[in-house]
Amino acid sequence: MKKFFTFLKKSNRYKHLLGGFLVGIFACNPLGALYSATVAGSCLELKDKLHGCPWDWIDWFLTAAGGGVAAIFWLFV
């Protein structure tokens, strides 16, 4: 469990997960949650790429995964 929290703290990955979740919650439906979180993650990584940082697929995936959690929430609500 300690490794998992260390993994999330590295490079502010927990912020990507939380941000994807929040974007997905505001989408108000499951498909919209997945789509909007994926687009948001892509935009964040493009911003990083344009500022000279490499594309980080882990951050992108965590943002999309946050949207996936929100989509699951919308499926049950």
mmCIF file of the N, C-alpha and C atoms, coordinates in Angstrom:
data_MODEL
# 
_entry.id   MODEL 
# 
loop_
_atom_site.group_PDB 
_atom_site.id 
_atom_site.type_symbol 
_atom_site.label_atom_id 
_atom_site.label_alt_id 
_atom_site.label_comp_id 
_atom_site.label_asym_id 
_atom_site.label_entity_id 
_atom_site.label_seq_id 
_atom_site.pdbx_PDB_ins_code 
_atom_site.Cartn_x 
_atom_site.Cartn_y 
_atom_site.Cartn_z 
_atom_site.occupancy 
_atom_site.B_iso_or_equiv 
_atom_site.pdbx_formal_charge 
_atom_site.auth_seq_id 
_atom_site.auth_comp_id 
_atom_site.auth_asym_id 
_atom_site.auth_atom_id 
_atom_site.pdbx_PDB_model_num 
ATOM 1   N N  . MET A 1 1  ? 0.819   -1.183 0.000   1.00 0.00 ? 1  MET A N  1 
ATOM 2   C CA . MET A 1 1  ? 0.000   0.000  0.000   1.00 0.00 ? 1  MET A CA 1 
ATOM 3   C C  . MET A 1 1  ? 0.872   1.260  0.000   1.00 0.00 ? 1  MET A C  1 
ATOM 4   N N  . LYS A 1 2  ? 2.001   1.186  0.698   1.00 0.00 ? 2  LYS A N  1 
ATOM 5   C CA . LYS A 1 2  ? 2.901   2.326  0.765   1.00 0.00 ? 2  LYS A CA 1 
ATOM 6   C C  . LYS A 1 2  ? 3.470   2.645  -0.623  1.00 0.00 ? 2  LYS A C  1 
ATOM 7   N N  . LYS A 1 3  ? 3.737   1.605  -1.424  1.00 0.00 ? 3  LYS A N  1 
ATOM 8   C CA . LYS A 1 3  ? 4.249   1.813  -2.780  1.00 0.00 ? 3  LYS A CA 1 
ATOM 9   C C  . LYS A 1 3  ? 3.219   2.526  -3.650  1.00 0.00 ? 3  LYS A C  1 
ATOM 10  N N  . PHE A 1 4  ? 1.939   2.192  -3.448  1.00 0.00 ? 4  PHE A N  1 
ATOM 11  C CA . PHE A 1 4  ? 0.875   2.813  -4.231  1.00 0.00 ? 4  PHE A CA 1 
ATOM 12  C C  . PHE A 1 4  ? 0.800   4.313  -3.948  1.00 0.00 ? 4  PHE A C  1 
ATOM 13  N N  . PHE A 1 5  ? 0.854   4.697  -2.668  1.00 0.00 ? 5  PHE A N  1 
ATOM 14  C CA . PHE A 1 5  ? 0.791   6.112  -2.319  1.00 0.00 ? 5  PHE A CA 1 
ATOM 15  C C  . PHE A 1 5  ? 2.056   6.845  -2.772  1.00 0.00 ? 5  PHE A C  1 
ATOM 16  N N  . THR A 1 6  ? 3.191   6.188  -2.731  1.00 0.00 ? 6  THR A N  1 
ATOM 17  C CA . THR A 1 6  ? 4.422   6.790  -3.240  1.00 0.00 ? 6  THR A CA 1 
ATOM 18  C C  . THR A 1 6  ? 4.309   7.014  -4.739  1.00 0.00 ? 6  THR A C  1 
ATOM 19  N N  . PHE A 1 7  ? 3.726   6.044  -5.439  1.00 0.00 ? 7  PHE A N  1 
ATOM 20  C CA . PHE A 1 7  ? 3.515   6.173  -6.880  1.00 0.00 ? 7  PHE A CA 1 
ATOM 21  C C  . PHE A 1 7  ? 2.611   7.364  -7.192  1.00 0.00 ? 7  PHE A C  1 
ATOM 22  N N  . LEU A 1 8  ? 1.546   7.551  -6.423  1.00 0.00 ? 8  LEU A N  1 
ATOM 23  C CA . LEU A 1 8  ? 0.633   8.658  -6.671  1.00 0.00 ? 8  LEU A CA 1 
ATOM 24  C C  . LEU A 1 8  ? 1.246   10.016 -6.341  1.00 0.00 ? 8  LEU A C  1 
ATOM 25  N N  . LYS A 1 9  ? 2.134   10.060 -5.366  1.00 0.00 ? 9  LYS A N  1 
ATOM 26  C CA . LYS A 1 9  ? 2.760   11.327 -4.990  1.00 0.00 ? 9  LYS A CA 1 
ATOM 27  C C  . LYS A 1 9  ? 3.814   11.774 -5.996  1.00 0.00 ? 9  LYS A C  1 
ATOM 28  N N  . LYS A 1 10 ? 4.366   10.811 -6.739  1.00 0.00 ? 10 LYS A N  1 
ATOM 29  C CA . LYS A 1 10 ? 5.401   11.138 -7.720  1.00 0.00 ? 10 LYS A CA 1 
ATOM 30  C C  . LYS A 1 10 ? 4.778   11.945 -8.850  1.00 0.00 ? 10 LYS A C  1 
ATOM 31  N N  . SER A 1 11 ? 5.356   13.088 -9.154  1.00 0.00 ? 11 SER A N  1 
ATOM 32  C CA . SER A 1 11 ? 4.942   13.933 -10.266 1.00 0.00 ? 11 SER A CA 1 
ATOM 33  C C  . SER A 1 11 ? 3.478   14.380 -10.156 1.00 0.00 ? 11 SER A C  1 
ATOM 34  N N  . ASN A 1 12 ? 2.969   14.501 -8.943  1.00 0.00 ? 12 ASN A N  1 
ATOM 35  C CA . ASN A 1 12 ? 1.595   14.958 -8.701  1.00 0.00 ? 12 ASN A CA 1 
ATOM 36  C C  . ASN A 1 12 ? 0.549   14.123 -9.434  1.00 0.00 ? 12 ASN A C  1 
ATOM 37  N N  . ARG A 1 13 ? 0.748   12.833 -9.460  1.00 0.00 ? 13 ARG A N  1 
ATOM 38  C CA . ARG A 1 13 ? -0.173  11.959 -10.191 1.00 0.00 ? 13 ARG A CA 1 
ATOM 39  C C  . ARG A 1 13 ? -1.547  11.910 -9.555  1.00 0.00 ? 13 ARG A C  1 
ATOM 40  N N  . TYR A 1 14 ? -1.622  12.107 -8.262  1.00 0.00 ? 14 TYR A N  1 
ATOM 41  C CA . TYR A 1 14 ? -2.926  12.117 -7.612  1.00 0.00 ? 14 TYR A CA 1 
ATOM 42  C C  . TYR A 1 14 ? -3.768  13.287 -8.109  1.00 0.00 ? 14 TYR A C  1 
ATOM 43  N N  . LYS A 1 15 ? -3.130  14.373 -8.514  1.00 0.00 ? 15 LYS A N  1 
ATOM 44  C CA . LYS A 1 15 ? -3.865  15.518 -9.054  1.00 0.00 ? 15 LYS A CA 1 
ATOM 45  C C  . LYS A 1 15 ? -4.483  15.173 -10.404 1.00 0.00 ? 15 LYS A C  1 
ATOM 46  N N  . HIS A 1 16 ? -3.784  14.376 -11.198 1.00 0.00 ? 16 HIS A N  1 
ATOM 47  C CA . HIS A 1 16 ? -4.342  13.939 -12.475 1.00 0.00 ? 16 HIS A CA 1 
ATOM 48  C C  . HIS A 1 16 ? -5.563  13.053 -12.247 1.00 0.00 ? 16 HIS A C  1 
ATOM 49  N N  . LEU A 1 17 ? -5.465  12.147 -11.301 1.00 0.00 ? 17 LEU A N  1 
ATOM 50  C CA . LEU A 1 17 ? -6.577  11.262 -10.980 1.00 0.00 ? 17 LEU A CA 1 
ATOM 51  C C  . LEU A 1 17 ? -7.778  12.058 -10.470 1.00 0.00 ? 17 LEU A C  1 
ATOM 52  N N  . LEU A 1 18 ? -7.554  12.967 -9.566  1.00 0.00 ? 18 LEU A N  1 
ATOM 53  C CA . LEU A 1 18 ? -8.620  13.794 -9.010  1.00 0.00 ? 18 LEU A CA 1 
ATOM 54  C C  . LEU A 1 18 ? -9.204  14.730 -10.068 1.00 0.00 ? 18 LEU A C  1 
ATOM 55  N N  . GLY A 1 19 ? -8.348  15.324 -10.878 1.00 0.00 ? 19 GLY A N  1 
ATOM 56  C CA . GLY A 1 19 ? -8.823  16.220 -11.937 1.00 0.00 ? 19 GLY A CA 1 
ATOM 57  C C  . GLY A 1 19 ? -9.681  15.495 -12.955 1.00 0.00 ? 19 GLY A C  1 
ATOM 58  N N  . GLY A 1 20 ? -9.268  14.298 -13.357 1.00 0.00 ? 20 GLY A N  1 
ATOM 59  C CA . GLY A 1 20 ? -10.076 13.507 -14.282 1.00 0.00 ? 20 GLY A CA 1 
ATOM 60  C C  . GLY A 1 20 ? -11.422 13.149 -13.684 1.00 0.00 ? 20 GLY A C  1 
ATOM 61  N N  . PHE A 1 21 ? -11.429 12.852 -12.397 1.00 0.00 ? 21 PHE A N  1 
ATOM 62  C CA . PHE A 1 21 ? -12.687 12.542 -11.714 1.00 0.00 ? 21 PHE A CA 1 
ATOM 63  C C  . PHE A 1 21 ? -13.613 13.753 -11.699 1.00 0.00 ? 21 PHE A C  1 
ATOM 64  N N  . LEU A 1 22 ? -13.075 14.921 -11.371 1.00 0.00 ? 22 LEU A N  1 
ATOM 65  C CA . LEU A 1 22 ? -13.904 16.130 -11.310 1.00 0.00 ? 22 LEU A CA 1 
ATOM 66  C C  . LEU A 1 22 ? -14.458 16.503 -12.680 1.00 0.00 ? 22 LEU A C  1 
ATOM 67  N N  . VAL A 1 23 ? -13.625 16.406 -13.709 1.00 0.00 ? 23 VAL A N  1 
ATOM 68  C CA . VAL A 1 23 ? -14.103 16.690 -15.064 1.00 0.00 ? 23 VAL A CA 1 
ATOM 69  C C  . VAL A 1 23 ? -15.209 15.703 -15.437 1.00 0.00 ? 23 VAL A C  1 
ATOM 70  N N  . GLY A 1 24 ? -15.028 14.444 -15.091 1.00 0.00 ? 24 GLY A N  1 
ATOM 71  C CA . GLY A 1 24 ? -16.036 13.438 -15.391 1.00 0.00 ? 24 GLY A CA 1 
ATOM 72  C C  . GLY A 1 24 ? -17.330 13.638 -14.630 1.00 0.00 ? 24 GLY A C  1 
ATOM 73  N N  . ILE A 1 25 ? -17.252 14.079 -13.402 1.00 0.00 ? 25 ILE A N  1 
ATOM 74  C CA . ILE A 1 25 ? -18.459 14.328 -12.610 1.00 0.00 ? 25 ILE A CA 1 
ATOM 75  C C  . ILE A 1 25 ? -19.273 15.458 -13.231 1.00 0.00 ? 25 ILE A C  1 
ATOM 76  N N  . PHE A 1 26 ? -18.597 16.492 -13.709 1.00 0.00 ? 26 PHE A N  1 
ATOM 77  C CA . PHE A 1 26 ? -19.312 17.616 -14.310 1.00 0.00 ? 26 PHE A CA 1 
ATOM 78  C C  . PHE A 1 26 ? -19.870 17.291 -15.693 1.00 0.00 ? 26 PHE A C  1 
ATOM 79  N N  . ALA A 1 27 ? -19.492 16.160 -16.267 1.00 0.00 ? 27 ALA A N  1 
ATOM 80  C CA . ALA A 1 27 ? -20.020 15.764 -17.571 1.00 0.00 ? 27 ALA A CA 1 
ATOM 81  C C  . ALA A 1 27 ? -21.457 15.255 -17.467 1.00 0.00 ? 27 ALA A C  1 
ATOM 82  N N  . CYS A 1 28 ? -21.855 14.761 -16.322 1.00 0.00 ? 28 CYS A N  1 
ATOM 83  C CA . CYS A 1 28 ? -23.231 14.346 -16.013 1.00 0.00 ? 28 CYS A CA 1 
ATOM 84  C C  . CYS A 1 28 ? -23.738 13.122 -16.765 1.00 0.00 ? 28 CYS A C  1 
ATOM 85  N N  . ASN A 1 29 ? -22.874 12.370 -17.433 1.00 0.00 ? 29 ASN A N  1 
ATOM 86  C CA . ASN A 1 29 ? -23.259 11.065 -17.982 1.00 0.00 ? 29 ASN A CA 1 
ATOM 87  C C  . ASN A 1 29 ? -22.001 10.232 -18.198 1.00 0.00 ? 29 ASN A C  1 
ATOM 88  N N  . PRO A 1 30 ? -22.131 8.915  -18.265 1.00 0.00 ? 30 PRO A N  1 
ATOM 89  C CA . PRO A 1 30 ? -20.938 8.052  -18.299 1.00 0.00 ? 30 PRO A CA 1 
ATOM 90  C C  . PRO A 1 30 ? -20.052 8.252  -19.527 1.00 0.00 ? 30 PRO A C  1 
ATOM 91  N N  . LEU A 1 31 ? -20.644 8.296  -20.711 1.00 0.00 ? 31 LEU A N  1 
ATOM 92  C CA . LEU A 1 31 ? -19.834 8.457  -21.917 1.00 0.00 ? 31 LEU A CA 1 
ATOM 93  C C  . LEU A 1 31 ? -19.160 9.827  -21.958 1.00 0.00 ? 31 LEU A C  1 
ATOM 94  N N  . GLY A 1 32 ? -19.900 10.832 -21.555 1.00 0.00 ? 32 GLY A N  1 
ATOM 95  C CA . GLY A 1 32 ? -19.336 12.178 -21.491 1.00 0.00 ? 32 GLY A CA 1 
ATOM 96  C C  . GLY A 1 32 ? -18.198 12.268 -20.486 1.00 0.00 ? 32 GLY A C  1 
ATOM 97  N N  . ALA A 1 33 ? -18.306 11.529 -19.390 1.00 0.00 ? 33 ALA A N  1 
ATOM 98  C CA . ALA A 1 33 ? -17.254 11.525 -18.375 1.00 0.00 ? 33 ALA A CA 1 
ATOM 99  C C  . ALA A 1 33 ? -15.959 10.955 -18.939 1.00 0.00 ? 33 ALA A C  1 
ATOM 100 N N  . LEU A 1 34 ? -16.073 9.838  -19.642 1.00 0.00 ? 34 LEU A N  1 
ATOM 101 C CA . LEU A 1 34 ? -14.874 9.235  -20.238 1.00 0.00 ? 34 LEU A CA 1 
ATOM 102 C C  . LEU A 1 34 ? -14.269 10.140 -21.301 1.00 0.00 ? 34 LEU A C  1 
ATOM 103 N N  . TYR A 1 35 ? -15.124 10.671 -22.160 1.00 0.00 ? 35 TYR A N  1 
ATOM 104 C CA . TYR A 1 35 ? -14.648 11.507 -23.258 1.00 0.00 ? 35 TYR A CA 1 
ATOM 105 C C  . TYR A 1 35 ? -13.997 12.787 -22.744 1.00 0.00 ? 35 TYR A C  1 
ATOM 106 N N  . SER A 1 36 ? -14.664 13.474 -21.843 1.00 0.00 ? 36 SER A N  1 
ATOM 107 C CA . SER A 1 36 ? -14.142 14.752 -21.371 1.00 0.00 ? 36 SER A CA 1 
ATOM 108 C C  . SER A 1 36 ? -12.855 14.585 -20.563 1.00 0.00 ? 36 SER A C  1 
ATOM 109 N N  . ALA A 1 37 ? -12.756 13.527 -19.770 1.00 0.00 ? 37 ALA A N  1 
ATOM 110 C CA . ALA A 1 37 ? -11.530 13.305 -19.005 1.00 0.00 ? 37 ALA A CA 1 
ATOM 111 C C  . ALA A 1 37 ? -10.367 12.943 -19.925 1.00 0.00 ? 37 ALA A C  1 
ATOM 112 N N  . THR A 1 38 ? -10.647 12.184 -20.976 1.00 0.00 ? 38 THR A N  1 
ATOM 113 C CA . THR A 1 38 ? -9.600  11.832 -21.932 1.00 0.00 ? 38 THR A CA 1 
ATOM 114 C C  . THR A 1 38 ? -9.114  13.069 -22.679 1.00 0.00 ? 38 THR A C  1 
ATOM 115 N N  . VAL A 1 39 ? -10.034 13.924 -23.087 1.00 0.00 ? 39 VAL A N  1 
ATOM 116 C CA . VAL A 1 39 ? -9.654  15.172 -23.768 1.00 0.00 ? 39 VAL A CA 1 
ATOM 117 C C  . VAL A 1 39 ? -8.872  16.080 -22.816 1.00 0.00 ? 39 VAL A C  1 
ATOM 118 N N  . ALA A 1 40 ? -9.312  16.168 -21.576 1.00 0.00 ? 40 ALA A N  1 
ATOM 119 C CA . ALA A 1 40 ? -8.599  16.998 -20.594 1.00 0.00 ? 40 ALA A CA 1 
ATOM 120 C C  . ALA A 1 40 ? -7.182  16.480 -20.364 1.00 0.00 ? 40 ALA A C  1 
ATOM 121 N N  . GLY A 1 41 ? -7.038  15.168 -20.248 1.00 0.00 ? 41 GLY A N  1 
ATOM 122 C CA . GLY A 1 41 ? -5.702  14.592 -20.074 1.00 0.00 ? 41 GLY A CA 1 
ATOM 123 C C  . GLY A 1 41 ? -4.806  14.848 -21.277 1.00 0.00 ? 41 GLY A C  1 
ATOM 124 N N  . SER A 1 42 ? -5.379  14.756 -22.475 1.00 0.00 ? 42 SER A N  1 
ATOM 125 C CA . SER A 1 42 ? -4.611  15.025 -23.687 1.00 0.00 ? 42 SER A CA 1 
ATOM 126 C C  . SER A 1 42 ? -4.174  16.482 -23.742 1.00 0.00 ? 42 SER A C  1 
ATOM 127 N N  . CYS A 1 43 ? -5.069  17.385 -23.353 1.00 0.00 ? 43 CYS A N  1 
ATOM 128 C CA . CYS A 1 43 ? -4.719  18.810 -23.333 1.00 0.00 ? 43 CYS A CA 1 
ATOM 129 C C  . CYS A 1 43 ? -3.613  19.108 -22.322 1.00 0.00 ? 43 CYS A C  1 
ATOM 130 N N  . LEU A 1 44 ? -3.683  18.477 -21.160 1.00 0.00 ? 44 LEU A N  1 
ATOM 131 C CA . LEU A 1 44 ? -2.639  18.682 -20.155 1.00 0.00 ? 44 LEU A CA 1 
ATOM 132 C C  . LEU A 1 44 ? -1.280  18.199 -20.647 1.00 0.00 ? 44 LEU A C  1 
ATOM 133 N N  . GLU A 1 45 ? -1.284  17.039 -21.280 1.00 0.00 ? 45 GLU A N  1 
ATOM 134 C CA . GLU A 1 45 ? -0.018  16.501 -21.766 1.00 0.00 ? 45 GLU A CA 1 
ATOM 135 C C  . GLU A 1 45 ? 0.512   17.299 -22.956 1.00 0.00 ? 45 GLU A C  1 
ATOM 136 N N  . LEU A 1 46 ? -0.379  17.808 -23.797 1.00 0.00 ? 46 LEU A N  1 
ATOM 137 C CA . LEU A 1 46 ? 0.061   18.654 -24.902 1.00 0.00 ? 46 LEU A CA 1 
ATOM 138 C C  . LEU A 1 46 ? 0.696   19.938 -24.375 1.00 0.00 ? 46 LEU A C  1 
ATOM 139 N N  . LYS A 1 47 ? 0.092   20.506 -23.329 1.00 0.00 ? 47 LYS A N  1 
ATOM 140 C CA . LYS A 1 47 ? 0.671   21.701 -22.710 1.00 0.00 ? 47 LYS A CA 1 
ATOM 141 C C  . LYS A 1 47 ? 2.078   21.412 -22.197 1.00 0.00 ? 47 LYS A C  1 
ATOM 142 N N  . ASP A 1 48 ? 2.246   20.264 -21.532 1.00 0.00 ? 48 ASP A N  1 
ATOM 143 C CA . ASP A 1 48 ? 3.569   19.891 -21.045 1.00 0.00 ? 48 ASP A CA 1 
ATOM 144 C C  . ASP A 1 48 ? 4.546   19.706 -22.202 1.00 0.00 ? 48 ASP A C  1 
ATOM 145 N N  . LYS A 1 49 ? 4.092   19.063 -23.260 1.00 0.00 ? 49 LYS A N  1 
ATOM 146 C CA . LYS A 1 49 ? 4.945   18.810 -24.426 1.00 0.00 ? 49 LYS A CA 1 
ATOM 147 C C  . LYS A 1 49 ? 5.379   20.120 -25.077 1.00 0.00 ? 49 LYS A C  1 
ATOM 148 N N  . LEU A 1 50 ? 4.469   21.078 -25.180 1.00 0.00 ? 50 LEU A N  1 
ATOM 149 C CA . LEU A 1 50 ? 4.797   22.364 -25.790 1.00 0.00 ? 50 LEU A CA 1 
ATOM 150 C C  . LEU A 1 50 ? 5.752   23.187 -24.928 1.00 0.00 ? 50 LEU A C  1 
ATOM 151 N N  . HIS A 1 51 ? 5.792   22.904 -23.642 1.00 0.00 ? 51 HIS A N  1 
ATOM 152 C CA . HIS A 1 51 ? 6.713   23.606 -22.744 1.00 0.00 ? 51 HIS A CA 1 
ATOM 153 C C  . HIS A 1 51 ? 8.026   22.856 -22.556 1.00 0.00 ? 51 HIS A C  1 
ATOM 154 N N  . GLY A 1 52 ? 8.253   21.829 -23.361 1.00 0.00 ? 52 GLY A N  1 
ATOM 155 C CA . GLY A 1 52 ? 9.540   21.156 -23.352 1.00 0.00 ? 52 GLY A CA 1 
ATOM 156 C C  . GLY A 1 52 ? 9.624   19.877 -22.537 1.00 0.00 ? 52 GLY A C  1 
ATOM 157 N N  . CYS A 1 53 ? 8.557   19.481 -21.889 1.00 0.00 ? 53 CYS A N  1 
ATOM 158 C CA . CYS A 1 53 ? 8.567   18.248 -21.103 1.00 0.00 ? 53 CYS A CA 1 
ATOM 159 C C  . CYS A 1 53 ? 8.113   17.086 -21.984 1.00 0.00 ? 53 CYS A C  1 
ATOM 160 N N  . PRO A 1 54 ? 8.558   15.889 -21.691 1.00 0.00 ? 54 PRO A N  1 
ATOM 161 C CA . PRO A 1 54 ? 8.111   14.742 -22.492 1.00 0.00 ? 54 PRO A CA 1 
ATOM 162 C C  . PRO A 1 54 ? 6.666   14.378 -22.170 1.00 0.00 ? 54 PRO A C  1 
ATOM 163 N N  . TRP A 1 55 ? 6.017   13.753 -23.146 1.00 0.00 ? 55 TRP A N  1 
ATOM 164 C CA . TRP A 1 55 ? 4.645   13.261 -22.951 1.00 0.00 ? 55 TRP A CA 1 
ATOM 165 C C  . TRP A 1 55 ? 4.685   12.154 -21.906 1.00 0.00 ? 55 TRP A C  1 
ATOM 166 N N  . ASP A 1 56 ? 3.841   12.232 -20.911 1.00 0.00 ? 56 ASP A N  1 
ATOM 167 C CA . ASP A 1 56 ? 3.814   11.242 -19.835 1.00 0.00 ? 56 ASP A CA 1 
ATOM 168 C C  . ASP A 1 56 ? 2.526   10.441 -19.932 1.00 0.00 ? 56 ASP A C  1 
ATOM 169 N N  . TRP A 1 57 ? 2.652   9.219  -20.439 1.00 0.00 ? 57 TRP A N  1 
ATOM 170 C CA . TRP A 1 57 ? 1.478   8.377  -20.639 1.00 0.00 ? 57 TRP A CA 1 
ATOM 171 C C  . TRP A 1 57 ? 0.837   7.969  -19.316 1.00 0.00 ? 57 TRP A C  1 
ATOM 172 N N  . ILE A 1 58 ? 1.616   7.892  -18.264 1.00 0.00 ? 58 ILE A N  1 
ATOM 173 C CA . ILE A 1 58 ? 1.054   7.517  -16.961 1.00 0.00 ? 58 ILE A CA 1 
ATOM 174 C C  . ILE A 1 58 ? 0.126   8.621  -16.456 1.00 0.00 ? 58 ILE A C  1 
ATOM 175 N N  . ASP A 1 59 ? 0.548   9.868  -16.571 1.00 0.00 ? 59 ASP A N  1 
ATOM 176 C CA . ASP A 1 59 ? -0.314  10.980 -16.168 1.00 0.00 ? 59 ASP A CA 1 
ATOM 177 C C  . ASP A 1 59 ? -1.579  11.014 -17.020 1.00 0.00 ? 59 ASP A C  1 
ATOM 178 N N  . TRP A 1 60 ? -1.428  10.794 -18.323 1.00 0.00 ? 60 TRP A N  1 
ATOM 179 C CA . TRP A 1 60 ? -2.581  10.780 -19.221 1.00 0.00 ? 60 TRP A CA 1 
ATOM 180 C C  . TRP A 1 60 ? -3.553  9.670  -18.821 1.00 0.00 ? 60 TRP A C  1 
ATOM 181 N N  . PHE A 1 61 ? -3.024  8.486  -18.553 1.00 0.00 ? 61 PHE A N  1 
ATOM 182 C CA . PHE A 1 61 ? -3.868  7.356  -18.171 1.00 0.00 ? 61 PHE A CA 1 
ATOM 183 C C  . PHE A 1 61 ? -4.582  7.616  -16.851 1.00 0.00 ? 61 PHE A C  1 
ATOM 184 N N  . LEU A 1 62 ? -3.888  8.209  -15.893 1.00 0.00 ? 62 LEU A N  1 
ATOM 185 C CA . LEU A 1 62 ? -4.520  8.485  -14.600 1.00 0.00 ? 62 LEU A CA 1 
ATOM 186 C C  . LEU A 1 62 ? -5.641  9.512  -14.733 1.00 0.00 ? 62 LEU A C  1 
ATOM 187 N N  . THR A 1 63 ? -5.480  10.495 -15.610 1.00 0.00 ? 63 THR A N  1 
ATOM 188 C CA . THR A 1 63 ? -6.556  11.453 -15.843 1.00 0.00 ? 63 THR A CA 1 
ATOM 189 C C  . THR A 1 63 ? -7.763  10.751 -16.453 1.00 0.00 ? 63 THR A C  1 
ATOM 190 N N  . ALA A 1 64 ? -7.507  9.885  -17.440 1.00 0.00 ? 64 ALA A N  1 
ATOM 191 C CA . ALA A 1 64 ? -8.600  9.124  -18.054 1.00 0.00 ? 64 ALA A CA 1 
ATOM 192 C C  . ALA A 1 64 ? -9.220  8.154  -17.045 1.00 0.00 ? 64 ALA A C  1 
ATOM 193 N N  . ALA A 1 65 ? -8.415  7.572  -16.177 1.00 0.00 ? 65 ALA A N  1 
ATOM 194 C CA . ALA A 1 65 ? -8.935  6.652  -15.160 1.00 0.00 ? 65 ALA A CA 1 
ATOM 195 C C  . ALA A 1 65 ? -9.828  7.383  -14.163 1.00 0.00 ? 65 ALA A C  1 
ATOM 196 N N  . GLY A 1 66 ? -9.488  8.615  -13.843 1.00 0.00 ? 66 GLY A N  1 
ATOM 197 C CA . GLY A 1 66 ? -10.370 9.419  -12.988 1.00 0.00 ? 66 GLY A CA 1 
ATOM 198 C C  . GLY A 1 66 ? -11.720 9.622  -13.643 1.00 0.00 ? 66 GLY A C  1 
ATOM 199 N N  . GLY A 1 67 ? -11.713 9.851  -14.956 1.00 0.00 ? 67 GLY A N  1 
ATOM 200 C CA . GLY A 1 67 ? -12.969 9.937  -15.698 1.00 0.00 ? 67 GLY A CA 1 
ATOM 201 C C  . GLY A 1 67 ? -13.711 8.613  -15.706 1.00 0.00 ? 67 GLY A C  1 
ATOM 202 N N  . GLY A 1 68 ? -12.961 7.512  -15.732 1.00 0.00 ? 68 GLY A N  1 
ATOM 203 C CA . GLY A 1 68 ? -13.587 6.191  -15.668 1.00 0.00 ? 68 GLY A CA 1 
ATOM 204 C C  . GLY A 1 68 ? -14.289 5.959  -14.342 1.00 0.00 ? 68 GLY A C  1 
ATOM 205 N N  . VAL A 1 69 ? -13.681 6.413  -13.263 1.00 0.00 ? 69 VAL A N  1 
ATOM 206 C CA . VAL A 1 69 ? -14.316 6.295  -11.948 1.00 0.00 ? 69 VAL A CA 1 
ATOM 207 C C  . VAL A 1 69 ? -15.595 7.130  -11.915 1.00 0.00 ? 69 VAL A C  1 
ATOM 208 N N  . ALA A 1 70 ? -15.534 8.334  -12.505 1.00 0.00 ? 70 ALA A N  1 
ATOM 209 C CA . ALA A 1 70 ? -16.731 9.179  -12.572 1.00 0.00 ? 70 ALA A CA 1 
ATOM 210 C C  . ALA A 1 70 ? -17.803 8.530  -13.441 1.00 0.00 ? 70 ALA A C  1 
ATOM 211 N N  . ALA A 1 71 ? -17.402 7.869  -14.528 1.00 0.00 ? 71 ALA A N  1 
ATOM 212 C CA . ALA A 1 71 ? -18.363 7.181  -15.391 1.00 0.00 ? 71 ALA A CA 1 
ATOM 213 C C  . ALA A 1 71 ? -19.058 6.056  -14.631 1.00 0.00 ? 71 ALA A C  1 
ATOM 214 N N  . ILE A 1 72 ? -18.308 5.318  -13.832 1.00 0.00 ? 72 ILE A N  1 
ATOM 215 C CA . ILE A 1 72 ? -18.916 4.269  -13.012 1.00 0.00 ? 72 ILE A CA 1 
ATOM 216 C C  . ILE A 1 72 ? -19.902 4.877  -12.021 1.00 0.00 ? 72 ILE A C  1 
ATOM 217 N N  . PHE A 1 73 ? -19.526 6.020  -11.462 1.00 0.00 ? 73 PHE A N  1 
ATOM 218 C CA . PHE A 1 73 ? -20.445 6.721  -10.558 1.00 0.00 ? 73 PHE A CA 1 
ATOM 219 C C  . PHE A 1 73 ? -21.743 7.076  -11.279 1.00 0.00 ? 73 PHE A C  1 
ATOM 220 N N  . TRP A 1 74 ? -21.631 7.610  -12.498 1.00 0.00 ? 74 TRP A N  1 
ATOM 221 C CA . TRP A 1 74 ? -22.828 8.004  -13.244 1.00 0.00 ? 74 TRP A CA 1 
ATOM 222 C C  . TRP A 1 74 ? -23.659 6.808  -13.694 1.00 0.00 ? 74 TRP A C  1 
ATOM 223 N N  . LEU A 1 75 ? -23.041 5.637  -13.838 1.00 0.00 ? 75 LEU A N  1 
ATOM 224 C CA . LEU A 1 75 ? -23.815 4.459  -14.187 1.00 0.00 ? 75 LEU A CA 1 
ATOM 225 C C  . LEU A 1 75 ? -24.732 4.012  -13.068 1.00 0.00 ? 75 LEU A C  1 
ATOM 226 N N  . PHE A 1 76 ? -24.321 4.251  -11.839 1.00 0.00 ? 76 PHE A N  1 
ATOM 227 C CA . PHE A 1 76 ? -25.107 3.814  -10.693 1.00 0.00 ? 76 PHE A CA 1 
ATOM 228 C C  . PHE A 1 76 ? -26.011 4.897  -10.113 1.00 0.00 ? 76 PHE A C  1 
ATOM 229 N N  . VAL A 1 77 ? -25.841 6.124  -10.546 1.00 0.00 ? 77 VAL A N  1 
ATOM 230 C CA . VAL A 1 77 ? -26.687 7.213  -10.026 1.00 0.00 ? 77 VAL A CA 1 
ATOM 231 C C  . VAL A 1 77 ? -27.846 7.463  -10.955 1.00 0.00 ? 77 VAL A C  1 
# 
